[in-house]
Structure formats: structure tokens, C-alpha cells
């Protein structure tokens, strides 16, 4: 079997130097998922502009209101009338801003959820097309974390962060323009302090980027280990490895905690640092503004001077000064979400960028009317470059023949099956079906013509009928029942509470291992594939059930080319040819009687002189 990466192996890379990620590319790919909702996105952006403009204009109304009230020469009635008019206008502006914000919030949620749906659809679609090697080298928990943690982080960014940052930029530009209009010297002083704040944010962000990425990877490793431990809980308990499992989990959890500490600490200090610098900037602006306003009020600065500042202008400018710092702080604080989302996006896109299993299958041969003539010629293969599993293996199976593969664990029996189904491609040599190299055959077409019963069963959530029909989705109910009869599953199915409509959950947890395997065999019986592969198909059933299955298997294998892997040699006596493998080589081949006459390895295994490892 292909080598699996243990938690320690997967986690070893976390100590390595992390290469800078392409932030621009990740953002571009994320935004490409919004294209189908460009109209809604345009509406959201328009509402942001309206809301920001209304709030800025509402604040600017303070200038005429205060200046009108401070004008001692104006009539009291005129002051009151002007005050009411200005306050009414201010209220209208703020109401417009609130309505725009409401519409923007509702719209962006729809855009966000639609975007996440498209990302999940693409990610799941890609996972269906990935090579089996990818699943062998990555834990299920780590893959699952792409759908949960990583996509959730992306969703959080789309829900709030993007438009908040856009609103912050609009507000920042608007405030800057209005400050320049209100008082140029004071505006220049305030704006000069802004780069210092931005520089501080950039320095903190530079360091947080690395730890947010490490945090996401560490989280994937923890999830992967949890998934492995829960799935293998019986094995853990049988071997009393609870303490060892806890130690391993604590080690992984410790690394996750350290990465989260660094990421959250650096992200957490950004807000206080920005607020402190903003307060300093605000204090300097307010102090200078008060001095200018006092000098203007006392006449030391002429009203026509560019530095002149009325009391109303001072109030407005101080308010804008506060607003000028606020979007910078908000954008800085949102960088935590952005960095986490981009780290998640990078992991998601890394999966999407994997070369799919069918990437090179265009213009491949589509099989029609397959006879089932299989030839394996001089095949050499290894899952890694460092270890060869099969060494110049050659065999053939004529249409309708039954070929048995016997050998110790690790001899290469299952590897031959993996190559026949093109889960992996041979390193050298060739496998042909009806004279066509399977590498020249479209994978879907190839697998449509091969039915497989694996040693490890897997049942899906659904009825018994639906699980059997998985072997051929267009099969009728009668055909499903006939397949169950052939596999000897009909008897126990009809005794279930709802018969074929009984719902199975938890991978068939309410069935015995033997019953689960019978349903697995029924799937293959339902398939019309001319080539059949039985990988330890009866290993999980008792001897009595096995005898019944073998009778059904004889009907199942009729007119099909069949490859059988079995430890119980009594089940393969009627095979047309038996191949005995050791260390990736065929050491004996022949019929049952021929191999017994040789008095070699097969004879020793069959008579019990030696046992399979």
C-alpha cells in the first residue's frame, strides 16, 4: 500500500521557513468568484459611497450651525429658523446614510454566501478529480479543515472586511478633501502624521502574515490527528494507547497554541498601537486648531487668511480629525481578518491547483464492447522512488478467466489492483485491455468496465437500496434485489425493520462487518462491468456465509474476467490460474493442481506447512 504521512511527518514542515505568499494573486482569485454577483456588489459599493458621503456631509453641517449660533449680529428668530433648517437637513442626511448601510449589509451577505457556495462547489469538484495519491498523502482532517476553518475565514472577510476597508478608504479620502477645504495648514499637519500610523501598521502586518499561515497549517494538522484518532478509536483502546494518543495530541496542540499566540498577539497589539498613535495625532491637531481659532477670533489672524479658522470650522475639523484616524484604525484592525482569510484562501487554492487525475485524459480511447482480455507485461512500480514494490511482473487473463493472486502482506497483490484501476500508473512496462494500453484509455471509461469489491467497505448515509444502487445508478429496484440475492444479502436485508428502505448511517454502524461486505459485493453484482476485482472480498465473513457467497460469486463471475485476492486458499481452487507473489515478484504460477504438484510455496501454504504473513 502507498505510504501514509503520520502526524509527525506532516507537522515537520511547520518548522521550515515559510515563503512569502502572493497576496495580490490570492485577492484576485477570491474576487473572481464575485463576478456572477457584480450587480449586487456594485449596489453594495454604491451604498457604501452614499453612506460615507451622507455621514461626512452630516458632520460638515456642524460648521454653519455653530457659526450661525456664534454670530452675535444675527437676529434671534433668524438663528432659530436657520438652526431648525440645518438640523432637519442633517437628520435627512443621517437617515439616508442609515438606509444605505442597511441595504449594503443585506446585499453583501447575499454576495458573500453566493461566493462561498461557489468556492465550496469548486473545491469539492476538484477533490472528486484528484489522484488517489493526494488522499494517501493528506489526512482527511486536514482536507476537511479547508471546507470548515479556511472557507469560514474567507466568509468572514467577505461578510464585513472588504466593504469596511472600502468604506474606510472612501471616508479617509473624503475627510482628507474636506479638511483641506476647511483649513489647509492644519490639514497638512494632520495628514503628515498619517504615514507614521500606516508605517506602524505595515510593520506589524508583515510579522503577523507568517504566523497566521502557520496557525492555519497547525490547525489542519490538529484536525487531521483528531479525525484519525476518532476513526481508529477501537485500535487505540485495544492496544492501550490512550496515553500515547494524548501525548501526541498535546504536542500538536502545543504547536498550534504557540502559533496562535504569536498570530493573535501581533494582531491584538495592532489596535492599541493604532489607537495610541491616533490619539497623539488628534491631540496635536486639536491643540494647533484651538490656537488658530483663538488667533482668528481675537483678530490676530485675518479672516481672509488661509490659516483663519472659525469656531464652527474648528468643531468640524476636530471631528474630521477624529474620523481621519478612525478608518486607518479600522483598516489596521481588519488586517487580522484579511491575513487569516488569505492564509485560508492560499490553502484552498493550493488544493484547487493540484493536477487532477483526468488532466491528461482528453482525446483518450473510450472503451466499447469490452471482452476482458487483460495483459500485464513487464510491469515495475513503486509508490516512492526509493522503494520498488513490483518487479517486472507479467501475467494475462483471457476473457472470462478467473485469476487468483496469493502472497504475504506487502507482496504487491493490492498494488496490482491499484494499477489495473489506474489509481496509480506504472513506472515501466504496460497493462492492456483488449490490446489497448490503459494509459491510453479514458479513466472514466476504464472504471466503468471494472467492478471492484474492496477489503475495506464503505457505506453512505441512505437506504440499503440506494447503497446497492451505487454500483449502477440507472438500475431498477428489481435489478437491485436480484444483485442482493446473488450476493446472499437478500436474506438479512428483508429481515431488517424497513427492508430495502432501511436507512443506514455512520458507515453502516448498525450492521455487522460481514453484512456490510455483503452489500459491498451486491454493488459489484449490480454492475455490468466485464472485469471484476475481488480484493479479500470474503475476509470479513464467517465460513458458513463465505460458502453461500461463493455460490453467488460463481454466478457473478460467469462471463467476466476476474482477479481475486484471497487469504483463504480454499476459495480459489477453481481459478484458471493462481499467481504466488513474494517481494513483488511472481515465484509460482499455475492451476491449483499444478501448484500442488510442484510442492513449492503454494503447496506449503495450502497444506498448512507454512502460513501467510
C-alpha positions in Angstrom: 0.0 0.0 0.0 1.1 3.6 -0.5 3.0 5.2 2.3 0.9 7.3 4.7 2.1 10.5 6.3 1.9 10.4 10.0 1.1 13.5 12.1 4.8 13.9 12.9 5.7 13.8 9.2 3.0 16.3 8.2 3.9 18.6 11.1 7.7 18.5 10.4 7.3 21.2 7.7 6.0 23.7 10.2 9.5 24.5 11.4 10.6 25.3 7.9 10.9 28.8 6.6 7.6 30.0 5.1 7.9 31.5 1.7 6.1 34.8 1.2 2.7 34.3 -0.4 1.4 36.1 -3.4 -1.2 38.3 -1.7 -2.2 40.1 -4.9 -2.8 36.8 -6.7 -4.9 35.4 -3.8 -7.1 38.5 -3.6 -7.5 38.5 -7.4 -8.7 34.8 -7.4 -11.1 35.5 -4.5 -12.6 38.5 -6.2 -13.0 36.4 -9.4 -15.7 34.4 -7.5 -17.7 37.6 -7.1 -18.1 38.1 -10.9 -21.5 36.4 -11.0 -22.8 38.9 -8.4 -21.2 42.0 -10.0 -24.6 43.8 -9.9 -25.1 43.1 -6.2 -21.5 44.1 -5.5 -21.9 47.4 -7.4 -25.1 48.1 -5.4 -23.2 47.4 -2.1 -20.3 49.7 -3.2 -22.8 52.4 -4.2 -24.5 52.1 -0.8 -21.1 52.4 0.9 -20.4 55.6 -1.1 -23.8 57.0 -0.2 -23.5 56.1 3.5 -20.0 57.6 3.7 -20.9 60.7 1.8 -24.1 61.2 4.0 -22.1 60.9 7.2 -19.4 63.3 6.0 -21.9 65.8 4.8 -23.9 65.5 8.1 -20.7 66.2 10.0 -20.0 69.2 7.8 -23.4 70.7 8.7 -21.9 71.5 12.2 -19.9 74.3 10.7 -22.8 76.6 9.6 -24.8 75.6 12.7 -22.1 76.6 15.2 -21.1 79.7 13.2 -24.7 80.8 13.0 -25.2 80.4 16.7 -21.9 82.3 17.5 -22.9 85.2 15.2 -23.8 88.0 17.7 -25.1 90.3 14.9 -27.8 87.9 13.6 -31.5 88.1 14.6 -32.6 85.5 17.2 -35.6 84.4 15.1 -33.4 84.0 12.0 -30.9 82.0 14.1 -33.7 79.7 15.3 -35.1 79.3 11.8 -31.6 78.5 10.4 -30.9 76.1 13.2 -34.1 74.2 12.6 -33.4 74.0 8.8 -29.8 72.9 9.3 -30.8 70.2 11.9 -33.6 68.9 9.6 -31.1 68.7 6.7 -28.6 66.9 9.0 -31.2 64.4 10.1 -32.2 63.7 6.5 -28.5 63.1 5.6 -28.0 60.7 8.5 -31.3 58.8 7.7 -30.1 58.4 4.1 -26.8 57.0 5.5 -28.6 54.5 7.8 -30.8 53.3 4.9 -27.8 52.9 2.6 -26.0 51.0 5.3 -28.9 48.6 5.8 -29.2 47.9 2.1 -25.4 47.4 1.8 -25.4 44.9 4.7 -28.3 42.8 3.3 -26.7 42.8 -0.2 -23.2 41.9 0.8 -24.4 39.0 2.9 -26.0 37.5 -0.3 -22.8 38.2 -2.3 -20.7 36.6 0.5 -22.8 33.4 0.7 -23.0 33.0 -3.1 -19.3 33.4 -3.3 -18.6 30.8 -0.5 -21.0 28.4 -2.3 -19.1 28.7 -5.5 -15.7 28.2 -3.7 -17.1 25.1 -1.9 -18.5 23.8 -5.1 -15.2 24.2 -6.9 -13.2 22.8 -4.0 -15.5 19.7 -3.7 -15.5 19.3 -7.5 -11.7 19.4 -7.5 -11.5 16.8 -4.7 -13.5 14.4 -6.8 -11.0 14.7 -9.6 -7.8 14.4 -7.6 -5.5 11.5 -7.9 -5.8 8.9 -5.2 -2.2 9.7 -4.3 -3.3 13.0 -2.9 -5.6 11.3 -0.4 -2.9 8.9 0.6 -0.5 11.7 1.4 -3.0 14.1 3.2 -5.2 13.3 6.2 -8.9 13.5 5.9 -9.0 16.0 8.8 -6.6 18.4 7.1 -8.6 18.2 3.9 -11.8 18.8 5.9 -10.3 21.9 7.5 -10.2 23.5 4.1 -14.0 23.3 4.0 -14.5 24.5 7.5 -11.9 26.8 9.0 -10.4 28.1 5.8 -13.6 28.8 4.0 -15.2 30.3 7.2 -12.3 32.7 7.4 -12.8 33.7 3.8 -16.5 34.2 4.5 -15.8 36.4 7.4 -13.6 38.6 5.2 -16.3 38.8 2.5 -19.1 39.5 5.1 -17.5 42.5 6.7 -13.9 43.2 5.9 -13.9 44.1 2.2 -16.6 46.7 2.4 -15.3 48.0 5.8 -11.9 48.6 4.2 -13.6 50.2 1.1 -15.7 52.4 3.3 -12.6 53.3 5.3 -10.8 54.3 2.2 -13.7 56.4 1.0 -14.1 58.0 4.4 -10.4 58.7 4.5 -10.3 60.4 1.1 -13.5 62.4 1.8 -12.2 63.5 5.2 -8.9 64.5 3.7 -10.6 66.6 1.0 -12.9 68.3 3.4 -10.0 69.0 5.8 -8.0 70.6 3.0 -11.0 72.7 2.1 -11.6 73.7 5.7 -8.1 74.7 6.7 -5.1 73.9 4.5 -2.2 74.4 7.0 -3.9 72.4 9.8 -4.9 69.7 7.2 -1.3 69.3 6.1 -0.1 68.9 9.7 -2.7 66.2 10.3 -2.1 64.4 7.0 1.7 64.4 7.7 1.2 62.3 10.8 -0.8 59.7 8.9 2.2 57.9 7.2 3.6 57.2 10.7 0.4 55.4 11.6 0.3 53.5 8.3 4.0 52.5 8.7 3.5 51.1 12.1 0.5 49.0 10.8 2.6 47.7 7.9 5.4 46.6 10.2 3.1 44.7 12.4 1.2 43.1 9.4 4.5 41.9 7.9 5.2 39.8 11.0 1.6 38.6 11.5 1.4 37.2 8.0 3.8 34.3 8.7 2.1 33.3 11.9 -1.4 33.3 10.5 -0.3 30.9 7.8 1.4 28.7 10.4 -1.7 28.8 12.5 -3.9 27.5 9.7 -1.5 24.7 8.9 -1.2 23.8 12.5 -5.0 23.8 12.8 -5.2 21.4 9.9 -2.7 19.0 11.5 -4.7 19.0 14.8 -7.9 18.4 12.9 -6.3 15.6 11.0 -5.0 13.9 14.1 -8.4 14.2 15.8 -10.0 12.6 12.8 -7.5 9.7 12.7 -7.8 9.1 16.4 -11.6 9.1 16.4 -11.8 6.8 13.3 -9.3 4.4 14.9 -10.6 4.6 18.4 -11.1 0.8 18.7 -7.5 0.2 17.7 -6.3 2.9 20.3 -8.2 1.2 23.1 -7.3 -2.4 22.1 -3.6 -1.5 22.3 -4.0 0.7 25.4 -2.5 3.7 23.5 -4.8 6.3 25.1 -1.9 8.0 26.9 0.3 7.9 23.9 -2.5 9.5 21.8 -3.0 12.2 24.4 0.7 12.9 24.4 0.8 13.2 20.6 -2.3 15.4 20.6 -0.8 17.6 23.3 2.3 18.1 21.3 0.4 19.1 18.2 -2.0 21.3 20.3 1.1 22.9 21.9 2.4 23.9 18.5 -1.0 25.2 17.5 -1.2 27.2 20.7 2.2 28.8 20.1 1.4 29.8 16.6 -2.0 31.2 17.7 -0.3 33.1 20.5 2.1 34.8 18.1 -0.6 35.5 15.5 -3.1 36.8 18.0 -0.6 38.7 20.0 0.8 40.6 16.9 -2.8 41.0 15.6 -4.0 42.2 19.0 -1.4 44.8 19.6 -2.2 46.5 16.2 -5.4 48.0 17.5 -4.0 49.5 20.7 -0.9 50.8 18.8 -3.0 52.4 16.2 -5.3 54.0 18.8 -2.4 55.4 20.8 -0.9 56.9 17.7 -4.3 58.3 16.6 -4.8 59.9 20.0 -1.4 61.6 19.7 -2.3 62.8 16.2 -5.7 64.0 17.4 -4.2 65.9 20.4 -1.7 67.7 18.3 -4.3 68.6 15.7 -6.8 69.8 18.4 -4.1 71.9 20.1 -2.9 73.7 17.0 -6.6 74.1 15.8 -7.5 75.8 19.1 -4.6 78.2 18.8 -5.6 79.1 15.2 -9.2 79.6 16.1 -8.3 81.8 19.1 -6.0 83.8 17.0 -8.7 84.3 14.3 -11.4 85.1 17.0 -9.1 87.8 18.5 -8.2 89.2 15.1 -4.5 88.2 15.2 -5.1 86.2 12.0 -7.2 88.0 9.4 -10.4 86.2 8.4 -9.2 86.2 4.8 -6.0 84.4 5.7 -5.5 80.8 4.6 -4.8 79.9 8.2 -8.0 81.5 9.5 -10.2 79.1 11.5 -13.7 79.9 12.8 -15.2 78.2 15.8 -17.5 76.2 13.6 -14.6 75.2 11.3 -12.7 74.2 14.4 -15.5 71.9 15.6 -15.8 70.4 12.1 -12.1 70.0 11.7 -11.6 68.3 15.1 -14.4 65.9 14.2 -12.9 65.2 10.9 -9.5 64.7 12.5 -11.1 62.0 14.7 -12.7 60.5 11.7 -9.4 60.7 9.8 -7.8 58.3 12.3 -10.8 56.0 12.6 -10.7 54.5 9.1 -6.9 53.9 9.5 -7.6 52.1 12.8 -10.4 50.1 11.3 -8.4 49.1 8.2 -5.5 48.2 10.5 -7.7 46.1 12.7 -9.3 44.3 9.7 -5.8 43.2 8.6 -6.0 40.4 11.1 -9.1 39.0 9.4 -7.6 39.6 6.0 -4.4 37.8 6.8 -6.3 34.9 8.3 -8.6 34.8 5.3 -5.7 34.9 2.8 -3.9 32.2 4.6 -7.1 30.1 4.3 -7.5 31.1 0.7 -4.0 30.0 -0.1 -4.6 26.6 1.4 -7.9 26.3 -0.6 -6.3 27.4 -3.8 -3.4 25.0 -3.2 -5.9 22.1 -3.4 -7.6 23.7 -6.5 -4.2 24.0 -8.2 -3.4 20.3 -7.8 -3.2 18.5 -11.1 -6.5 16.5 -11.5 -6.4 12.8 -12.1 -8.0 13.3 -15.5 -5.8 16.2 -16.6 -4.3 14.3 -19.4 -7.3 12.2 -20.4 -8.5 14.3 -23.2 -8.8 12.5 -26.6 -8.3 9.2 -24.8 -9.9 6.0 -26.0 -13.5 5.3 -24.9 -14.0 1.6 -24.4 -16.9 -0.2 -26.2 -17.9 -3.8 -26.1 -15.0 -4.8 -23.8 -14.2 -8.5 -24.0 -12.0 -8.5 -20.9 -8.6 -9.7 -22.3 -6.1 -8.3 -19.8 -2.4 -8.4 -20.2 0.2 -7.2 -17.6 3.6 -7.1 -19.2 7.0 -6.4 -17.5 5.4 -4.0 -15.0 7.7 -2.3 -12.5 6.2 0.1 -9.9 6.9 1.8 -6.6 4.9 4.3 -4.7 8.1 6.2 -4.0 11.3 6.4 -6.0 13.1 4.8 -3.1 11.3 1.5 -2.9 10.1 -0.8 -5.7 7.0 -2.8 -5.0 6.5 -4.7 -8.2 9.5 -6.0 -10.2 8.9 -7.0 -13.9 5.5 -8.6 -13.2 3.9 -10.3 -16.2 0.6 -12.2 -16.4 -2.5 -12.4 -18.6 -6.2 -13.2 -18.2 -8.3 -14.2 -21.2 -12.0 -13.2 -21.3 -14.0 -15.0 -18.7 -11.0 -16.4 -16.8 -10.5 -16.3 -13.1 -7.0 -15.3 -11.9 -6.1 -15.6 -8.3 -3.3 -13.6 -6.5 -1.8 -15.2 -3.4 1.1 -13.9 -1.3 2.2 -12.4 2.0 1.2 -8.9 3.1 3.2 -6.4 1.2 3.9 -8.8 -1.7 2.2 -6.5 -4.2 -1.2 -8.0 -4.6 -3.3 -4.9 -3.9 -0.7 -2.8 -5.8 -1.6 -4.8 -9.0 -5.2 -3.9 -8.4 -4.3 -0.2 -7.9 -2.5 -0.3 -11.3 -5.4 -2.0 -13.1 -7.8 0.6 -12.0 -5.3 3.4 -12.7 -5.3 4.7 -9.2 -1.6 4.8 -10.0 0.3 4.5 -13.3 3.1 2.0 -13.9 6.7 3.2 -13.8 7.6 0.9 -16.6 6.0 -1.9 -18.6 2.4 -1.8 -19.7 -1.1 -3.1 -18.8 -3.5 -3.6 -21.7 -7.2 -4.4 -22.0 -8.3 -5.9 -25.3 -4.9 -4.8 -26.6 -5.2 -1.1 -25.6 -2.8 0.3 -23.1 -4.9 1.5 -20.1 -2.8 4.8 -20.1 -4.4 5.5 -23.5 -7.9 4.8 -22.1 -10.2 7.5 -20.6 -10.2 6.8 -16.9 -14.0 7.1 -16.5 -14.4 4.7 -19.4 -11.9 2.3 -17.9 -13.5 2.2 -14.5 -17.0 1.8 -15.9 -15.8 -1.5 -17.2 -14.2 -2.7 -13.9 -16.2 -3.6 -10.9 -14.3 -3.7 -7.6 -15.0 -5.2 -4.2 -12.5 -3.8 -1.8 -11.5 -5.3 1.5 -12.4 -2.0 3.3 -16.1 -1.4 2.9 -17.7 2.0 2.9 -21.5 2.6 3.0 -23.1 6.0 2.5 -25.9 7.6 4.5 -29.0 6.5 2.8 -31.2 3.4 2.3 -30.0 -0.1 1.7 -31.5 0.2 -1.8 -29.6 3.4 -2.5 -26.3 1.9 -1.3 -26.5 -1.1 -3.6 -27.7 1.0 -6.5 -24.4 2.9 -6.1 -22.9 0.2 -8.3 -25.1 1.3 -11.2 -27.3 4.4 -10.7 -29.8 3.5 -13.6 -30.6 0.1 -12.1 -34.2 -0.7 -11.4 -35.5 -1.9 -8.0 -35.8 -5.4 -9.3 -32.2 -5.4 -10.5 -31.1 -4.2 -7.1 -32.9 -7.0 -5.4 -31.5 -9.5 -7.9 -28.0 -8.3 -7.1 -28.7 -8.7 -3.4 -29.9 -12.3 -4.0 -26.7 -13.1 -5.9 -24.5 -11.8 -3.1 -26.6 -13.6 -0.4 -27.5 -10.2 1.1 -31.3 -10.5 0.4 -31.9 -12.7 3.4 -30.7 -10.3 6.1 -32.0 -7.3 4.3 -35.6 -8.5 4.2 -35.4 -9.1 8.0 -34.3 -5.5 8.7 -37.0 -3.2 10.1 -37.8 -1.5 6.8 -36.2 -4.0 4.4 -34.5 -2.3 1.4 -35.8 1.1 2.7 -33.9 0.8 6.0 -31.7 3.9 6.4 -28.0 3.3 7.1 -25.9 5.9 8.9 -22.4 6.1 10.3 -20.9 3.9 7.6 -23.4 1.2 8.3 -22.7 1.1 12.1 -25.9 -0.8 12.7 -24.7 -3.7 10.5 -22.1 -6.4 11.2 -18.8 -6.3 9.2 -20.0 -9.3 7.2 -23.3 -7.7 6.3 -21.5 -4.5 5.2 -19.3 -6.6 3.0 -22.3 -8.4 1.5 -23.8 -5.0 0.5 -20.4 -4.1 -1.0 -20.5 -7.3 -3.0 -24.1 -6.6 -4.1 -22.9 -3.3 -5.6 -20.4 -5.2 -7.8 -23.0 -7.8 -8.7 -25.3 -4.9 -9.9 -22.5 -3.6 -12.2 -22.4 -4.8 -15.7 -18.6 -4.4 -15.9 -16.9 -7.2 -17.8 -13.9 -7.1 -15.5 -14.3 -8.0 -11.8 -11.8 -7.5 -9.0 -12.3 -9.1 -5.6 -9.8 -7.8 -3.0 -10.2 -10.1 0.0 -14.0 -9.9 -0.7 -14.9 -12.6 1.8 -12.3 -11.8 4.5 -14.9 -10.2 6.8 -17.5 -13.0 6.8 -17.6 -16.3 8.6 -17.0 -19.7 6.8 -20.7 -20.5 6.5 -21.5 -17.1 5.0 -18.5 -17.5 2.8 -19.8 -20.7 1.3 -23.1 -19.0 0.4 -21.2 -16.1 -1.1 -19.0 -18.3 -3.2 -22.1 -19.9 -4.7 -23.3 -16.4 -5.6 -19.9 -15.4 -6.8 -19.8 -18.2 -9.3 -22.9 -16.7 -11.0 -21.4 -13.2 -10.6 -18.1 -14.2 -12.2 -19.7 -16.0 -15.1 -18.5 -14.5 -18.4 -16.4 -11.9 -16.5 -12.6 -11.7 -16.3 -12.0 -11.9 -12.6 -9.0 -11.1 -10.4 -9.2 -12.5 -6.9 -7.0 -11.7 -3.9 -7.6 -14.2 -1.1 -6.0 -15.5 2.1 -8.4 -18.4 2.3 -6.9 -20.7 -0.4 -10.0 -22.9 -0.4 -11.9 -20.2 -2.2 -9.6 -20.0 -5.2 -9.1 -23.7 -6.1 -11.3 -23.4 -9.2 -9.3 -20.5 -10.6 -8.0 -20.8 -14.1 -4.6 -19.6 -12.9 -3.0 -18.8 -9.5 -0.1 -16.4 -9.1 2.0 -16.7 -6.0 3.8 -13.4 -5.2 6.7 -12.7 -2.9 8.6 -9.4 -2.6 7.0 -8.0 -5.7 7.8 -11.0 -7.9 5.7 -13.9 -9.2 7.5 -17.0 -7.9 4.9 -19.6 -8.9 2.0 -19.8 -11.4 -0.4 -22.5 -12.5 -3.7 -24.1 -11.6 -4.4 -25.5 -8.2 -3.5 -29.0 -9.1 -0.3 -27.9 -10.9 0.9 -25.8 -8.0 0.3 -28.6 -5.5 2.3 -31.0 -7.8 5.2 -28.5 -7.7 5.3 -28.9 -3.8 6.6 -25.3 -3.6 5.4 -22.2 -1.7 1.7 -22.7 -2.7 1.8 -26.3 -1.5 3.3 -25.2 1.8 0.6 -22.6 2.3 -2.3 -24.9 1.2 -1.2 -27.9 3.4 -0.5 -25.6 6.3 3.2 -26.3 6.5 3.6 -22.5 6.4 1.2 -19.7 6.8 0.7 -16.3 5.0 2.3 -13.5 6.9 
